[in-house]
Amino acid sequence: MRSRNPVFSRRGFSRDNGYAGFNAAPQAGGPAVATQGNPYAQGTQGTPYAQPAGNPYAQNPYAQQDQQYGAPPQAPATAGRMTMDDVVMRTASTLGVLVVTAALAWALLPVDDANIGRSIGIGIGAALVGMVLALVQSFKRKASPALILTYAAFEGVFLGVISSVVDNRIADGAAMQAVIGTMAVFAGVLIAYKAGWIRVNRRFYGFVMAAALGFVFLMMVNLLFAVFGGGDGLGFRSGTLGVVFGIVGIILGACFLAMDFKQVEDGLAYGAPREEAWLAAFGLTLTLVWLYLEFLRLIAILNSND
């Protein structure tokens, strides 16, 4: 079972069998476990990459020959399949749209005393639109490139405004520091994942999801207290508690990245269709936005305490 939340739903490639295949359970008298975890490999008793005509996504005429000579099973033929280049290009396109609209918002929406109210209002409106678009995409069974790119455009406007506010009014250079921090976490998690230091399995997924739900719940309660009670609410986003929760948010973002990498890895291994690369790009963009905002918030808290 997977969450419909655009942040918590790590769009794994085994939609009906659990996240990324590790929730799959064999059916009585059914195919092997490896086949159960692969939504693109129905009806095969052996390798998940050698499917008969029952699977419209994977026709590899060489898979049986590979097994006959004792060679390990090979991935399906790449025609129409998702490749790493597809994931990289679509992620770059999504992030490119986000960065461009963020830069335009920074340049065209000033945050001086005379204009800050209007600029923040536009930024919040863009954030709400982006959230709705992300929810719509999360409920769709197939990726919509136009929807994902539109989400990135509105999210970029919000990030441009909030970054300009923090950078110009709270902490000079905060935006660049947040970008560097996000890139460092991305690189660190990627290296750790490829080295096998991070293993994404059912226990990892369950722990991260429980921690993330608790984190967001506390943040929502804090926001309600801040809106109706004034001040900083319960103090979860200011002072020492704010620093602690900022670090927790960054750790959660790193865990989300590991889950995104697992999604991509499974999609490549199972021969996912090429359009699934847009879902991978969408998930990575959501996680990187989460990380950037947590870094930006943490930097703002640290500088406001000086």
C-alpha positions as CSV (number, residue, x, y, z in Angstrom):
1,M,0.0,0.0,0.0
2,R,1.4,3.4,-0.9
3,S,0.6,6.9,0.3
4,R,-1.2,9.3,-2.0
5,N,0.7,12.2,-0.4
6,P,3.0,13.8,-3.0
7,V,5.8,14.0,-0.4
8,F,5.3,10.7,1.2
9,S,4.3,8.7,-1.9
10,R,7.7,7.5,-3.2
11,R,6.3,6.4,-6.5
12,G,7.9,2.9,-6.7
13,F,7.5,0.8,-9.8
14,S,5.4,-1.9,-8.1
15,R,2.2,0.1,-7.6
16,D,0.0,-2.8,-6.5
17,N,2.6,-4.9,-4.8
18,G,4.1,-2.5,-2.3
19,Y,6.9,-0.1,-2.5
20,A,9.6,-1.0,-5.0
21,G,8.7,-4.7,-4.8
22,F,9.8,-5.5,-1.3
23,N,6.2,-5.6,0.0
24,A,5.3,-8.3,-2.6
25,A,4.2,-11.6,-1.3
26,P,4.0,-14.8,-3.4
27,Q,0.5,-16.1,-4.3
28,A,-0.4,-19.7,-3.6
29,G,0.4,-21.6,-6.8
30,G,1.5,-18.4,-8.4
31,P,4.9,-17.3,-9.9
32,A,8.1,-16.8,-8.1
33,V,8.7,-13.9,-5.7
34,A,10.9,-12.1,-8.1
35,T,8.1,-12.0,-10.6
36,Q,5.6,-11.0,-8.0
37,G,7.5,-7.8,-7.2
38,N,7.8,-6.7,-10.8
39,P,4.7,-5.1,-12.3
40,Y,6.2,-5.4,-15.7
41,A,6.8,-9.2,-15.5
42,Q,3.6,-11.2,-15.3
43,G,3.4,-14.8,-16.0
44,T,7.1,-15.9,-15.7
45,Q,8.3,-18.6,-13.5
46,G,12.0,-17.8,-13.8
47,T,13.8,-14.6,-14.4
48,P,11.8,-11.3,-14.1
49,Y,13.4,-10.2,-17.4
50,A,12.3,-13.1,-19.6
51,Q,8.6,-12.8,-20.1
52,P,6.2,-14.4,-22.5
53,A,3.7,-12.4,-24.5
54,G,1.6,-11.8,-21.4
55,N,3.8,-8.8,-20.5
56,P,3.4,-5.9,-22.9
57,Y,6.4,-4.2,-21.5
58,A,9.2,-6.8,-21.7
59,Q,9.9,-8.9,-24.7
60,N,13.5,-10.0,-24.6
61,P,14.2,-12.8,-27.2
62,Y,17.7,-13.3,-25.8
63,A,16.8,-13.9,-22.1
64,Q,16.1,-17.7,-22.6
65,Q,19.3,-18.1,-24.6
66,D,21.3,-16.3,-21.8
67,Q,19.9,-18.8,-19.2
68,Q,20.6,-21.8,-21.5
69,Y,24.3,-20.9,-21.5
70,G,24.4,-20.2,-17.8
71,A,24.6,-16.4,-18.2
72,P,22.8,-14.2,-15.7
73,P,19.5,-12.8,-16.9
74,Q,19.8,-9.6,-18.8
75,A,17.5,-6.5,-18.7
76,P,14.9,-6.3,-21.4
77,A,15.6,-4.8,-24.7
78,T,15.9,-1.0,-24.3
79,A,13.4,0.0,-27.0
80,G,10.6,1.8,-25.2
81,R,12.2,1.1,-21.8
82,M,13.3,3.6,-19.2
83,T,17.0,4.3,-19.1
84,M,19.2,6.2,-16.8
85,D,19.6,8.9,-19.5
86,D,15.8,9.3,-19.5
87,V,15.7,9.8,-15.8
88,V,18.6,12.3,-15.9
89,M,17.2,14.3,-18.8
90,R,13.7,14.5,-17.4
91,T,15.0,15.4,-13.9
92,A,17.2,18.1,-15.5
93,S,14.2,19.5,-17.4
94,T,12.0,19.6,-14.3
95,L,14.7,21.2,-12.2
96,G,15.6,23.6,-15.1
97,V,12.0,24.9,-15.2
98,L,12.0,25.3,-11.4
99,V,15.3,27.2,-11.4
100,V,14.3,29.5,-14.2
101,T,11.0,30.5,-12.6
102,A,12.8,30.9,-9.3
103,A,15.3,33.3,-10.8
104,L,12.5,35.3,-12.5
105,A,10.6,35.5,-9.3
106,W,13.7,36.7,-7.4
107,A,14.3,39.4,-10.1
108,L,10.8,40.5,-10.7
109,L,9.2,40.3,-7.3
110,P,11.1,42.7,-5.0
111,V,11.0,42.2,-1.2
112,D,11.7,45.8,0.0
113,D,9.3,47.3,2.5
114,A,7.0,48.7,-0.2
115,N,6.6,45.4,-2.1
116,I,7.2,42.6,0.3
117,G,3.5,42.0,1.1
118,R,2.6,41.7,-2.6
119,S,5.6,39.5,-3.4
120,I,4.9,37.1,-0.4
121,G,1.3,36.9,-1.4
122,I,2.2,35.9,-5.0
123,G,4.7,33.3,-3.6
124,I,2.2,31.8,-1.2
125,G,-0.4,31.6,-4.0
126,A,2.1,29.9,-6.3
127,A,2.9,27.4,-3.5
128,L,-0.7,26.5,-3.1
129,V,-1.1,26.0,-6.8
130,G,2.0,23.9,-6.9
131,M,0.7,21.8,-4.0
132,V,-2.6,21.1,-5.8
133,L,-0.8,20.1,-9.0
134,A,1.5,17.8,-7.0
135,L,-1.5,16.2,-5.4
136,V,-3.2,15.7,-8.8
137,Q,-0.1,14.1,-10.2
138,S,0.2,11.8,-7.2
139,F,-3.4,10.5,-7.7
140,K,-2.8,9.9,-11.4
141,R,-1.8,6.4,-12.4
142,K,0.4,7.7,-15.2
143,A,2.9,10.5,-15.4
144,S,1.8,13.8,-17.0
145,P,4.9,15.7,-18.2
146,A,2.9,18.9,-18.7
147,L,1.5,18.6,-15.2
148,I,4.9,17.9,-13.7
149,L,6.6,20.8,-15.5
150,T,3.7,23.2,-14.5
151,Y,4.2,22.1,-10.9
152,A,7.9,22.9,-11.2
153,A,7.1,26.3,-12.6
154,F,4.8,27.4,-9.8
155,E,7.1,25.8,-7.1
156,G,9.9,27.8,-8.6
157,V,8.0,31.1,-8.1
158,F,7.5,30.2,-4.4
159,L,11.1,29.2,-3.9
160,G,12.3,32.4,-5.6
161,V,10.2,34.6,-3.4
162,I,11.0,32.9,-0.1
163,S,14.7,32.6,-1.0
164,S,14.8,36.3,-1.8
165,V,13.1,37.2,1.5
166,V,15.6,35.1,3.6
167,D,18.6,36.2,1.6
168,N,17.9,39.9,1.6
169,R,16.2,40.4,5.0
170,I,17.5,37.7,7.3
171,A,20.8,36.0,6.2
172,D,22.9,37.3,3.3
173,G,23.9,34.3,1.1
174,A,21.4,31.9,2.6
175,A,20.1,30.8,-0.7
176,M,23.5,29.8,-2.0
177,Q,24.3,28.0,1.3
178,A,21.0,26.1,1.0
179,V,21.8,25.1,-2.6
180,I,25.3,23.9,-1.6
181,G,23.8,22.0,1.4
182,T,21.2,20.3,-0.8
183,M,23.8,19.3,-3.4
184,A,26.1,17.9,-0.7
185,V,23.3,15.7,0.8
186,F,22.3,14.5,-2.7
187,A,25.9,13.5,-3.5
188,G,26.5,11.9,0.0
189,V,23.3,9.8,-0.2
190,L,24.0,8.8,-3.7
191,I,27.5,7.6,-2.8
192,A,26.3,5.8,0.3
193,Y,23.5,4.1,-1.6
194,K,25.8,2.9,-4.4
195,A,28.3,1.7,-1.9
196,G,25.6,-0.4,-0.2
197,W,25.8,1.5,3.1
198,I,22.1,2.4,2.8
199,R,19.7,-0.5,2.2
200,V,16.1,0.5,1.3
201,N,13.8,-2.3,2.4
202,R,10.4,-2.7,4.1
203,R,11.7,-1.8,7.5
204,F,13.5,1.3,6.2
205,Y,10.4,2.4,4.3
206,G,8.1,1.9,7.3
207,F,10.4,3.7,9.7
208,V,10.9,6.7,7.4
209,M,7.2,7.0,6.6
210,A,6.2,6.9,10.3
211,A,8.9,9.5,11.2
212,A,7.8,11.7,8.3
213,L,4.1,11.6,9.2
214,G,4.9,12.5,12.8
215,F,7.2,15.3,11.7
216,V,4.6,16.8,9.4
217,F,1.9,16.4,12.0
218,L,3.9,18.4,14.6
219,M,4.7,21.1,12.0
220,M,1.0,21.4,11.2
221,V,0.1,21.7,14.9
222,N,2.8,24.3,15.3
223,L,1.5,26.2,12.3
224,L,-2.1,26.2,13.7
225,F,-0.8,27.5,17.1
226,A,1.1,30.2,15.3
227,V,-1.9,31.3,13.2
228,F,-4.4,31.4,16.0
229,G,-2.1,32.1,18.9
230,G,0.4,34.3,17.4
231,G,4.2,34.3,17.8
232,D,6.1,31.1,16.9
233,G,3.4,28.7,17.9
234,L,4.9,25.9,20.0
235,G,8.4,26.9,19.1
236,F,9.2,24.0,16.8
237,R,10.5,26.4,14.1
238,S,12.5,28.8,16.2
239,G,15.3,28.7,18.8
240,T,17.0,25.5,19.8
241,L,13.9,23.4,19.0
242,G,13.8,24.9,15.5
243,V,17.4,23.9,14.9
244,V,16.7,20.3,16.1
245,F,13.6,20.0,13.9
246,G,15.5,21.5,11.0
247,I,18.2,18.8,11.3
248,V,15.5,16.1,11.6
249,G,13.9,17.5,8.4
250,I,17.2,17.3,6.5
251,I,17.8,13.7,7.7
252,L,14.2,12.8,6.5
253,G,15.0,14.4,3.2
254,A,18.2,12.3,2.9
255,C,16.0,9.2,3.6
256,F,13.6,10.2,0.9
257,L,16.5,10.5,-1.6
258,A,17.5,6.9,-0.8
259,M,14.0,5.8,-1.5
260,D,14.0,7.8,-4.8
261,F,17.2,6.0,-5.8
262,K,15.6,2.7,-5.1
263,Q,12.7,3.6,-7.2
264,V,15.0,4.4,-10.2
265,E,17.0,1.3,-9.6
266,D,14.0,-1.0,-9.6
267,G,12.5,0.8,-12.7
268,L,15.7,0.1,-14.6
269,A,15.9,-3.5,-13.4
270,Y,12.3,-4.3,-14.2
271,G,12.3,-2.7,-17.6
272,A,9.8,0.1,-16.8
273,P,8.3,2.0,-19.7
274,R,10.1,5.2,-20.7
275,E,7.3,7.5,-19.4
276,E,8.0,6.2,-15.9
277,A,11.1,8.4,-16.0
278,W,8.8,11.4,-15.5
279,L,7.6,9.9,-12.2
280,A,11.3,9.4,-11.1
281,A,12.0,13.1,-12.0
282,F,8.9,14.2,-10.1
283,G,9.9,12.3,-6.9
284,L,13.4,13.6,-7.1
285,T,12.2,17.2,-7.5
286,L,9.9,16.9,-4.5
287,T,12.7,15.6,-2.4
288,L,15.2,18.2,-3.5
289,V,12.7,21.0,-2.8
290,W,12.1,19.5,0.7
291,L,15.8,19.5,1.4
292,Y,16.3,23.0,0.1
293,L,13.5,24.5,2.2
294,E,14.8,22.7,5.3
295,F,18.3,24.0,4.8
296,L,16.9,27.5,4.1
297,R,14.8,27.4,7.2
298,L,17.7,26.2,9.3
299,I,20.0,28.9,8.1
300,A,17.4,31.5,8.8
301,I,16.9,30.2,12.4
302,L,20.6,30.1,13.1
303,N,21.1,33.7,11.8
304,S,18.0,35.0,13.7
305,N,19.5,33.7,16.9
306,D,22.8,35.6,16.5
